[in-house]
Amino acid sequence: MIPKSHLEVGVRIRIGQHSGTIRYVGEVANTEGEWVGVEWDDPQRGKHSGTVNGVEYFQTRQQNAGTMIRSEKVPTFWTLLEAINDKYIVTEDSIRMDAEILKEVQKQLHASLFEVVGMEKIGGKQSNLNHLVDVSVACSPVNSAGDLSCFKSLHSLDVSATLLWNWKIVGDIMAQIPTLQEVNLSNNRLISPSDDEICSLVTKFHSLRKLILKKCALSSWSELVRLARMWPLIESLSLEDNEMSMITEESYELVLTKLKSLDLQNNQISSSSSILALGMLPELQELSLNGNGIRQITFPDCPHTEKIALFPKLQTLYLRENPIVDQCGTFNELDKLAQLQHLTIDPDPSVSYEETVSRVVGSIGRLRMFNRSTVSDKLRRDSECDMWKLYAVQWAAVRNDAQQLKAFFKSHRMYPRVMERLGSPEQFLPSTRTVSNMLNLYLLHERTGEMRQKKVPKRINLQTLENLIVKLFGHPAGGYSELDGPLQLKLLDRKRDVRIPLDNHGKSLDFYSVEDQDTIVF
């Protein structure tokens, strides 16, 4: 049975595969003995919301996530030291058992060269706790520290999905292991400390540089910033898979001043105001916003020759699994960041991957890596050239209007610098000349010297042209009669001073390469 001193509100327990938090310890009306009210992480495990027979004993965050259980059903807790000993200490009995198992495997595999050697050395090394550097006791029933003075080299500790339940316990662990720099507290539920408790814990976390708080049911950024007062030298913080939806504006003069890496993937941080608020972190170099439902990114306006003050040191940004509507617009906005060099984002499904690469590389001037692929100098030149051609028509439409041109450069920040390198894109503008299907011809009656001008289709055949000539020049009174026989048409080539016979009446004028303003003699 668990000592009563260990059963208090806020303590974490695990029964089978289900974890929960104690919300009540005491009697229940019309029953005998002590009961423990539990709010389960999985509400499917619960039966009520803390009310039994009309009496409310506690409240749950989610409906019907609570139950009452007898204290005897709560399994035994471990100290961290006990969990490490259970996993890492190798006894003589375990060495002997491992050797027997390996010999049995050797026999079954008929592996005569498979030898069992060095077990004593391995056991000795693992038994020497002060040599341990990385330790994981994930999923063990740890809810207190124990005596950890024997750990002299421990650098990284994984206590995810344990039963740690408050920051005092974590502070106790940190204080006993001054070499500890990385801690994984994922899948734990730690109660919020008071301001006085935070002040008392600050000195215990001075060695902490990296903290992982994945799936810890954190929902408030302002509360996270308050907790961060305990971690004055934190450089890397993972808040993946929590319940944050809004990043509020905070002062970072005394907190998170050294934070370089922040993982917020799989939250619900989608608003532009939240993203702008993150831009106030002074030392942030790497930010993950994967899977946050982001549809657009908009930063404050600035001239295309300048950068914004937000995210002053951000170099790496992850934006995968976001339904971004306008990728070109997003790339244009990201060009406003002073130091952005690495970007990871899903390609636009409406265009080819190559076109996505051209858009992002051509738009973000400092980009050095896209989706983990290096951006070469040649790729940058080619991409900028593609953008130069792509927006040539839009540029031409506004180039003579100062206000419209300013708006164009605002939406395409890369264009002025590309034009500075490549010049005007006028050569890629479509021709404004209209191509006519009609010809203006001069028709010359060789016998009379009479000439008339007539517009005719390029594809008119010679037989039809003859009929037209008869209508224009008339019958015998006009100098032509059927007794003279069929018309003989000739194209007058003035440059060479020759006449080219047009003798195939079934062919059209363009067959003979007749051009506008040519003269046909008959």
MARFITOR-66514 format. One line per 4 residues: number of its first residue (from 1); for each residue x, y, z of C-alpha. Coordinates in pm, 1 decimal. Layout:
NUM = X,Y,Z ~ ...
! end
This chain:
1 = 0.0,0.0,0.0 ~ 120.0,353.3,-75.1 ~ 191.6,570.7,231.9 ~ -80.0,833.7,279.2
5 = 181.7,1108.0,265.4 ~ 237.4,1013.3,-99.3 ~ -129.4,1040.9,-191.2 ~ -207.0,1408.8,-228.2
9 = -383.4,1625.9,-478.9 ~ -171.0,1667.9,-790.7 ~ 18.2,1337.4,-761.1 ~ 33.9,1135.0,-1081.1
13 = -57.3,766.1,-1086.3 ~ -65.9,489.5,-1347.6 ~ -286.2,182.3,-1343.8 ~ -228.0,-51.6,-1633.2
17 = -192.1,159.4,-1947.4 ~ -384.9,455.2,-1805.7 ~ -229.4,757.5,-1638.4 ~ -409.9,1016.1,-1431.5
21 = -384.5,1288.4,-1169.9 ~ -514.3,1267.6,-813.7 ~ -780.0,1536.8,-760.9 ~ -921.3,1423.0,-424.9
25 = -818.5,1208.9,-125.5 ~ -1069.5,1136.2,152.5 ~ -1404.1,988.2,239.3 ~ -1708.9,953.4,16.1
29 = -2056.4,989.4,164.3 ~ -2237.7,666.0,258.5 ~ -1919.1,458.1,218.3 ~ -1640.0,346.9,445.1
33 = -1265.1,399.4,413.3 ~ -1049.6,630.4,205.2 ~ -1108.4,703.4,-160.8 ~ -886.0,858.0,-421.6
37 = -1048.0,1076.6,-689.9 ~ -858.5,1051.0,-1020.0 ~ -883.4,1256.5,-1339.2 ~ -762.7,1034.8,-1622.0
41 = -562.8,1168.7,-1917.4 ~ -789.6,962.4,-2141.2 ~ -1149.7,1063.5,-2058.4 ~ -1272.3,729.3,-2194.6
45 = -1132.3,573.2,-1876.1 ~ -1353.9,792.1,-1654.7 ~ -1712.3,758.0,-1529.0 ~ -1802.3,1105.9,-1402.8
49 = -1669.4,1460.6,-1368.9 ~ -1597.8,1444.8,-994.3 ~ -1954.3,1437.0,-866.8 ~ -2076.0,1119.6,-688.1
53 = -2439.0,1079.7,-578.0 ~ -2499.3,1451.5,-613.8 ~ -2191.0,1556.0,-411.8 ~ -1903.4,1729.6,-593.3
57 = -1560.5,1614.9,-469.2 ~ -1348.3,1754.1,-754.1 ~ -1375.9,1887.9,-1108.7 ~ -1223.4,1753.8,-1428.6
61 = -1097.0,1948.9,-1730.6 ~ -1278.4,1712.8,-1965.3 ~ -1627.0,1580.9,-1909.1 ~ -1658.6,1236.5,-1749.0
65 = -1281.6,1196.4,-1711.3 ~ -1294.1,1112.5,-1338.3 ~ -1340.6,806.4,-1117.2 ~ -1307.0,711.0,-751.9
69 = -1069.6,427.1,-665.7 ~ -947.3,273.8,-340.7 ~ -600.6,384.5,-227.8 ~ -490.1,19.5,-214.5
73 = -521.0,2.0,-593.7 ~ -256.4,267.4,-648.9 ~ 68.2,90.2,-754.6 ~ 402.8,151.6,-587.1
77 = 607.1,457.9,-681.9 ~ 981.4,458.5,-753.9 ~ 1249.2,713.7,-693.7 ~ 1459.4,812.0,-993.6
81 = 1754.7,633.1,-838.0 ~ 1552.9,310.8,-808.5 ~ 1443.8,333.6,-1174.1 ~ 1803.7,386.0,-1291.8
85 = 1929.5,99.4,-1077.2 ~ 1658.2,-127.9,-1216.1 ~ 1753.4,-48.4,-1575.1 ~ 2129.1,8.0,-1566.8
89 = 2276.3,-187.0,-1276.7 ~ 2398.1,-530.7,-1387.5 ~ 2417.4,-787.5,-1106.5 ~ 2605.2,-1117.2,-1106.3
93 = 2275.1,-1303.7,-1140.5 ~ 2176.9,-1101.0,-1447.3 ~ 2522.6,-1153.3,-1600.6 ~ 2496.9,-1528.5,-1544.0
97 = 2144.6,-1535.0,-1690.1 ~ 2249.8,-1332.9,-1996.4 ~ 2541.5,-1567.8,-2053.1 ~ 2314.4,-1870.8,-2038.5
101 = 2072.7,-1711.2,-2284.7 ~ 2355.7,-1630.3,-2526.9 ~ 2490.3,-1985.5,-2504.3 ~ 2145.8,-2121.0,-2581.8
105 = 2125.2,-1890.8,-2885.8 ~ 2471.0,-2013.1,-2989.1 ~ 2355.8,-2371.1,-2971.3 ~ 2036.7,-2309.4,-3169.5
109 = 2217.3,-2111.9,-3440.5 ~ 2507.0,-2360.4,-3459.0 ~ 2737.7,-2059.7,-3442.4 ~ 3067.1,-2198.8,-3319.1
113 = 3240.9,-1862.5,-3366.1 ~ 2975.2,-1679.6,-3161.7 ~ 3149.7,-1635.2,-2826.9 ~ 3024.9,-1503.5,-2494.5
117 = 3298.9,-1272.4,-2376.5 ~ 3338.7,-954.7,-2180.3 ~ 3017.3,-974.8,-1976.2 ~ 3202.2,-896.4,-1656.2
121 = 3358.5,-588.3,-1816.3 ~ 3021.5,-471.8,-1949.2 ~ 2859.7,-528.3,-1612.3 ~ 3133.3,-338.8,-1434.5
125 = 3102.8,-41.0,-1669.0 ~ 2725.1,-21.9,-1644.2 ~ 2731.2,-64.5,-1269.8 ~ 2956.1,237.7,-1229.2
129 = 2683.0,504.6,-1219.2 ~ 2919.7,797.9,-1216.0 ~ 3019.8,709.2,-1574.0 ~ 2666.8,736.2,-1711.9
133 = 2620.9,1025.6,-1955.6 ~ 2274.1,964.4,-2106.6 ~ 1994.9,800.2,-1906.9 ~ 1637.5,711.8,-1999.5
137 = 1377.8,580.1,-1756.9 ~ 1079.6,670.5,-1974.5 ~ 745.9,514.1,-1876.5 ~ 869.5,409.1,-1531.6
141 = 665.9,493.9,-1213.2 ~ 911.0,762.4,-1096.2 ~ 762.9,1035.7,-877.8 ~ 1058.1,1152.4,-666.0
145 = 1433.7,1200.9,-693.3 ~ 1605.7,986.1,-431.4 ~ 1977.5,1020.9,-358.7 ~ 2146.3,1110.3,-689.1
149 = 2485.1,1217.8,-557.2 ~ 2657.4,926.6,-733.2 ~ 2594.3,1073.9,-1080.9 ~ 2904.0,1271.4,-1172.6
153 = 2885.3,1279.2,-1554.9 ~ 2514.3,1270.1,-1641.9 ~ 2438.5,1508.8,-1926.9 ~ 2098.1,1399.7,-2062.5
157 = 1797.0,1256.0,-1875.2 ~ 1474.8,1118.5,-2024.8 ~ 1194.5,1100.5,-1766.2 ~ 909.6,1122.0,-2018.4
161 = 579.6,951.1,-1935.8 ~ 680.5,896.1,-1573.8 ~ 483.2,1007.5,-1268.0 ~ 672.9,1328.1,-1194.0
165 = 408.5,1578.4,-1094.1 ~ 561.6,1906.5,-975.8 ~ 857.5,2133.3,-1048.5 ~ 997.2,2091.9,-695.9
169 = 1081.1,1730.0,-776.5 ~ 1242.3,1828.5,-1107.2 ~ 1437.4,2100.9,-926.9 ~ 1557.4,1844.5,-671.3
173 = 1687.9,1623.5,-954.2 ~ 1863.2,1916.4,-1120.8 ~ 2020.0,2037.0,-795.7 ~ 2169.5,1693.6,-723.8
177 = 2316.1,1653.0,-1074.9 ~ 2501.4,1977.7,-1159.7 ~ 2625.4,1831.4,-1493.3 ~ 2269.6,1774.4,-1621.6
181 = 2194.1,1994.8,-1924.9 ~ 1914.6,1816.7,-2115.2 ~ 1585.0,1692.5,-1965.9 ~ 1289.4,1528.8,-2141.4
185 = 966.8,1574.9,-1941.9 ~ 726.7,1484.0,-2224.6 ~ 393.6,1317.9,-2146.0 ~ 391.8,1441.5,-1786.8
189 = 143.1,1667.9,-1609.4 ~ 319.6,1904.0,-1371.2 ~ 115.7,2134.2,-1149.5 ~ 180.8,2504.6,-1185.2
193 = 412.2,2646.9,-915.6 ~ 344.2,2973.1,-733.5 ~ 557.1,3280.8,-801.5 ~ 736.5,3227.4,-470.8
197 = 811.7,2865.6,-563.0 ~ 949.2,2977.4,-899.7 ~ 1183.4,3223.3,-727.7 ~ 1307.4,2950.1,-494.5
201 = 1371.5,2708.8,-783.8 ~ 1569.7,2939.4,-1016.4 ~ 1910.2,2848.1,-875.4 ~ 1841.9,2475.4,-917.1
205 = 1805.3,2498.3,-1297.3 ~ 2122.9,2691.7,-1379.1 ~ 2275.8,2400.3,-1571.3 ~ 1963.7,2336.5,-1784.7
209 = 2012.1,2415.6,-2155.3 ~ 1756.2,2191.7,-2331.5 ~ 1404.1,2106.7,-2214.7 ~ 1145.5,1888.8,-2391.6
213 = 780.1,1931.6,-2286.4 ~ 599.6,1739.3,-2559.9 ~ 235.8,1644.4,-2486.6 ~ 222.2,1810.6,-2145.4
217 = -124.6,1969.1,-2194.3 ~ 24.6,2319.9,-2195.3 ~ -223.8,2574.5,-2329.3 ~ -101.0,2919.2,-2221.7
221 = 206.1,3093.8,-2363.6 ~ 202.1,3352.2,-2084.7 ~ 208.2,3069.9,-1828.4 ~ 497.6,2909.7,-2015.3
225 = 687.1,3238.4,-2004.3 ~ 621.4,3256.2,-1629.6 ~ 759.6,2903.4,-1585.0 ~ 1061.0,2996.4,-1796.5
229 = 1178.2,3225.4,-1518.0 ~ 1304.5,2901.4,-1359.3 ~ 1527.8,2827.6,-1660.9 ~ 1748.3,3137.6,-1696.5
233 = 1998.3,2977.3,-1935.2 ~ 1761.9,2765.5,-2147.9 ~ 1868.9,2750.3,-2516.0 ~ 1640.7,2484.5,-2664.0
237 = 1271.5,2435.8,-2580.1 ~ 1032.8,2181.3,-2735.1 ~ 658.2,2234.4,-2687.9 ~ 541.0,1995.0,-2957.4
241 = 187.7,1851.7,-2945.6 ~ 47.3,2079.5,-2678.6 ~ -270.9,2287.6,-2678.1 ~ -142.2,2637.9,-2750.6
245 = -348.3,2850.1,-2987.0 ~ -234.3,3204.3,-2910.3 ~ 108.7,3354.5,-2853.8 ~ 71.4,3669.8,-2647.7
249 = 312.2,3961.7,-2646.2 ~ 553.3,3926.6,-2355.3 ~ 862.6,4101.4,-2227.8 ~ 1178.2,3897.6,-2281.4
253 = 1421.6,4124.3,-2101.7 ~ 1461.2,3878.7,-1810.6 ~ 1326.2,3552.1,-1951.3 ~ 1411.1,3335.2,-2254.8
257 = 1694.1,3576.1,-2327.7 ~ 1918.6,3295.0,-2453.5 ~ 1657.9,3079.0,-2629.3 ~ 1793.0,2973.9,-2970.8
261 = 1565.1,2685.2,-3071.4 ~ 1186.2,2664.7,-3023.5 ~ 967.0,2373.6,-3138.8 ~ 594.0,2454.3,-3150.5
265 = 484.0,2200.9,-3409.6 ~ 138.9,2045.1,-3388.6 ~ -23.2,2317.0,-3179.3 ~ -289.7,2556.2,-3313.4
269 = -80.2,2869.9,-3356.2 ~ -212.8,3004.3,-3684.6 ~ -280.5,3377.4,-3643.4 ~ -47.2,3642.7,-3781.9
273 = -44.5,3820.2,-3444.9 ~ 89.8,3506.0,-3275.0 ~ 367.5,3468.0,-3529.0 ~ 458.8,3835.1,-3490.0
277 = 471.0,3791.8,-3110.6 ~ 726.1,3510.6,-3149.6 ~ 939.9,3752.9,-3347.7 ~ 1021.5,3937.6,-3025.9
281 = 1242.5,3654.1,-2894.6 ~ 1584.4,3820.6,-2918.4 ~ 1816.6,3521.2,-2977.1 ~ 1586.2,3279.3,-3160.8
285 = 1768.8,3105.6,-3447.8 ~ 1548.5,2802.7,-3519.1 ~ 1167.1,2784.3,-3513.0 ~ 936.3,2493.6,-3597.2
289 = 572.8,2576.4,-3676.2 ~ 488.2,2254.8,-3860.4 ~ 124.9,2146.7,-3841.5 ~ -29.6,2460.5,-3691.6
293 = -300.1,2534.6,-3949.0 ~ -121.7,2845.3,-4079.0 ~ -291.9,2985.5,-4390.2 ~ -87.5,3300.8,-4442.3
297 = 212.1,3488.3,-4304.5 ~ 215.5,3866.0,-4302.5 ~ 488.1,4089.0,-4161.4 ~ 495.0,4468.7,-4123.0
301 = 564.2,4669.3,-4438.3 ~ 915.6,4777.6,-4518.4 ~ 1094.3,4899.2,-4836.0 ~ 1224.4,4624.6,-5062.0
305 = 1577.8,4738.6,-4979.3 ~ 1529.4,4686.1,-4602.5 ~ 1449.5,4411.0,-4347.6 ~ 1213.5,4412.8,-4049.4
309 = 1327.2,4415.5,-3684.3 ~ 1130.2,4099.4,-3589.8 ~ 1313.8,3764.8,-3574.3 ~ 1652.0,3942.7,-3585.6
313 = 1854.1,3618.8,-3567.1 ~ 1616.8,3356.9,-3711.5 ~ 1805.0,3134.7,-3959.8 ~ 1592.5,2818.2,-3981.6
317 = 1214.0,2794.9,-4019.2 ~ 994.4,2484.0,-4053.0 ~ 646.6,2532.7,-4204.4 ~ 543.0,2185.2,-4322.0
321 = 184.2,2058.0,-4299.6 ~ 26.7,2403.6,-4305.5 ~ -254.0,2494.5,-4553.2 ~ -76.4,2805.3,-4681.3
325 = -296.6,2967.4,-4945.3 ~ -49.8,3190.8,-5130.0 ~ 301.5,3047.7,-5131.0 ~ 444.2,3320.0,-5354.5
329 = 310.4,3583.3,-5115.2 ~ 454.5,3390.8,-4820.4 ~ 798.5,3371.0,-4981.6 ~ 783.7,3745.1,-5046.5
333 = 703.6,3807.9,-4677.7 ~ 983.2,3577.0,-4559.8 ~ 1230.1,3781.4,-4764.5 ~ 1175.6,4054.6,-4503.0
337 = 1359.3,3846.8,-4238.2 ~ 1717.4,3960.4,-4192.8 ~ 1890.8,3624.2,-4142.4 ~ 1662.9,3349.5,-4282.9
341 = 1879.1,3087.3,-4459.0 ~ 1701.5,2751.7,-4419.0 ~ 1333.4,2690.1,-4502.2 ~ 1130.0,2370.7,-4498.0
345 = 779.3,2378.3,-4646.5 ~ 549.6,2147.9,-4844.4 ~ 559.2,2214.4,-5221.4 ~ 257.2,2375.2,-5384.1
349 = 53.6,2084.0,-5532.0 ~ -81.3,2308.9,-5810.0 ~ 263.7,2350.4,-5969.8 ~ 565.9,2130.1,-6026.9
353 = 827.8,2091.1,-5754.2 ~ 1081.0,2260.7,-5981.6 ~ 855.7,2566.2,-6005.7 ~ 816.9,2575.3,-5626.3
357 = 1196.5,2571.7,-5594.8 ~ 1228.2,2856.3,-5847.5 ~ 971.4,3062.6,-5660.8 ~ 1124.9,3022.6,-5316.5
361 = 1489.9,3055.7,-5420.7 ~ 1414.5,3346.5,-5653.3 ~ 1213.6,3526.6,-5383.5 ~ 1418.8,3485.5,-5062.3
365 = 1753.0,3651.1,-5115.7 ~ 1955.5,3491.6,-4832.9 ~ 1820.6,3138.0,-4863.3 ~ 2096.7,2875.2,-4855.6
369 = 1894.4,2556.6,-4802.2 ~ 1541.8,2456.3,-4907.6 ~ 1379.9,2134.2,-4783.6 ~ 1723.9,2015.5,-4670.6
373 = 1879.2,2066.0,-5015.6 ~ 2159.8,2317.2,-5065.5 ~ 2086.1,2619.4,-5284.2 ~ 2377.9,2649.4,-5527.2
377 = 2484.1,2974.2,-5690.9 ~ 2368.8,2837.6,-6027.4 ~ 2025.2,2748.1,-5889.2 ~ 1991.4,3099.0,-5749.3
381 = 2084.0,3259.1,-6081.9 ~ 1844.6,3035.3,-6273.9 ~ 1560.7,3089.8,-6025.1 ~ 1599.2,3466.0,-6028.1
385 = 1600.8,3458.6,-6407.6 ~ 1277.2,3256.3,-6404.0 ~ 1113.2,3514.3,-6176.0 ~ 1248.8,3793.0,-6396.3
389 = 1070.5,3644.1,-6697.1 ~ 757.9,3537.6,-6507.5 ~ 668.3,3885.9,-6383.1 ~ 786.2,4082.4,-6688.0
393 = 434.3,4153.8,-6814.4 ~ 312.8,4269.6,-6471.0 ~ 614.7,4498.1,-6438.5 ~ 558.1,4644.3,-6787.0
397 = 195.0,4721.9,-6707.3 ~ 287.0,4947.5,-6412.5 ~ 635.2,5075.6,-6495.5 ~ 512.6,5422.3,-6596.4
401 = 296.4,5470.9,-6284.8 ~ 501.4,5546.5,-5973.3 ~ 235.0,5436.6,-5723.4 ~ 153.4,5113.8,-5902.4
405 = 522.4,5036.6,-5949.7 ~ 578.6,5083.8,-5575.5 ~ 295.2,4841.8,-5501.1 ~ 442.4,4592.7,-5750.0
409 = 783.8,4605.7,-5578.9 ~ 609.9,4559.5,-5243.2 ~ 452.7,4234.7,-5368.1 ~ 770.2,4125.2,-5551.5
413 = 1060.4,4241.2,-5335.1 ~ 1309.0,4042.6,-5539.8 ~ 1231.6,4216.2,-5870.5 ~ 1436.2,4537.1,-5829.3
417 = 1751.3,4350.2,-5731.3 ~ 1705.7,4101.2,-6016.2 ~ 1659.8,4387.1,-6262.4 ~ 1974.6,4545.4,-6126.5
421 = 2163.8,4230.8,-6222.0 ~ 1981.8,4127.6,-6541.2 ~ 1847.3,4456.5,-6671.1 ~ 1506.1,4533.9,-6817.1
425 = 1290.1,4231.6,-6911.8 ~ 1140.4,4404.3,-7216.0 ~ 1270.2,4133.3,-7447.9 ~ 1025.6,3890.6,-7286.9
429 = 721.0,4108.8,-7342.0 ~ 475.3,3978.6,-7603.0 ~ 475.0,4161.7,-7937.7 ~ 210.0,4431.5,-7972.2
433 = 198.9,4401.4,-8354.6 ~ -121.1,4252.4,-8484.5 ~ -85.0,4001.4,-8765.3 ~ -339.5,4057.4,-9044.0
437 = -478.4,3788.4,-9269.6 ~ -544.2,4044.5,-9544.9 ~ -319.6,4184.9,-9819.2 ~ -332.7,4523.5,-9989.6
441 = -257.6,4448.4,-10357.9 ~ -213.1,4663.3,-10667.0 ~ -381.7,4511.7,-10973.4 ~ -229.9,4637.7,-11304.3
445 = -399.2,4592.1,-11644.2 ~ -91.1,4556.0,-11863.4 ~ -269.3,4649.6,-12192.8 ~ -442.1,4966.0,-12069.1
449 = -212.5,5062.9,-11783.8 ~ -511.7,5087.5,-11551.7 ~ -428.8,5009.6,-11185.4 ~ -653.2,4955.4,-10888.1
453 = -583.2,4882.6,-10517.4 ~ -775.4,4602.5,-10351.4 ~ -763.2,4429.9,-10008.3 ~ -789.7,4052.6,-10041.8
457 = -739.0,3750.8,-9810.4 ~ -391.3,3594.0,-9804.1 ~ -535.6,3254.7,-9878.7 ~ -747.1,3357.8,-10177.9
461 = -675.1,3123.9,-10469.7 ~ -584.1,3252.4,-10814.3 ~ -912.5,3143.4,-10975.6 ~ -1111.1,3354.3,-10729.8
465 = -870.3,3643.1,-10782.6 ~ -930.6,3624.2,-11159.2 ~ -1306.9,3645.1,-11106.5 ~ -1250.9,3947.5,-10883.4
469 = -1040.0,4116.7,-11151.4 ~ -1315.5,4060.8,-11410.1 ~ -1565.8,4228.9,-11179.9 ~ -1330.7,4519.5,-11111.6
473 = -1216.2,4586.6,-11464.1 ~ -1538.1,4498.3,-11649.8 ~ -1601.9,4337.8,-11988.5 ~ -1475.3,4418.9,-12341.0
477 = -1559.0,4783.1,-12302.7 ~ -1307.1,4790.2,-12028.5 ~ -1044.7,4624.9,-12239.6 ~ -1102.6,4258.9,-12157.0
481 = -1304.0,3996.8,-12342.1 ~ -1336.9,3622.7,-12317.8 ~ -1198.3,3604.0,-12672.3 ~ -861.8,3697.7,-12529.7
485 = -852.5,3364.4,-12340.8 ~ -786.3,3309.0,-11968.1 ~ -604.3,3577.2,-11771.5 ~ -230.2,3543.6,-11732.5
489 = -131.8,3662.2,-11382.7 ~ 220.8,3763.3,-11292.7 ~ 376.0,3888.7,-10965.3 ~ 587.2,4197.9,-11020.9
493 = 915.5,4167.4,-10825.6 ~ 1039.8,4527.1,-10827.7 ~ 1364.8,4449.2,-10642.1 ~ 1485.3,4210.1,-10910.6
497 = 1280.3,4373.0,-11189.1 ~ 1128.4,4041.0,-11295.5 ~ 778.7,3903.4,-11337.8 ~ 696.1,3571.6,-11168.6
501 = 419.1,3373.3,-11345.3 ~ 122.7,3275.4,-11125.3 ~ 11.3,2985.2,-11340.8 ~ -144.8,2736.6,-11095.4
505 = -500.6,2859.9,-11051.6 ~ -566.5,2621.6,-10762.8 ~ -295.9,2774.0,-10541.3 ~ -340.2,3065.9,-10302.4
509 = -146.3,3391.8,-10288.0 ~ 56.9,3285.6,-9980.2 ~ 177.0,2981.1,-10177.4 ~ 363.0,3227.0,-10400.3
513 = 473.4,3435.7,-10097.7 ~ 275.2,3736.1,-10213.6 ~ 322.8,4016.6,-9959.2 ~ 136.1,4330.7,-9863.7
517 = 165.2,4616.3,-10118.1 ~ 278.1,4380.1,-10398.3 ~ 164.5,4436.4,-10758.4 ~ -2.0,4170.7,-10974.3
521 = 2.5,4228.0,-11350.0 ~ -256.0,4065.3,-11580.5
! end
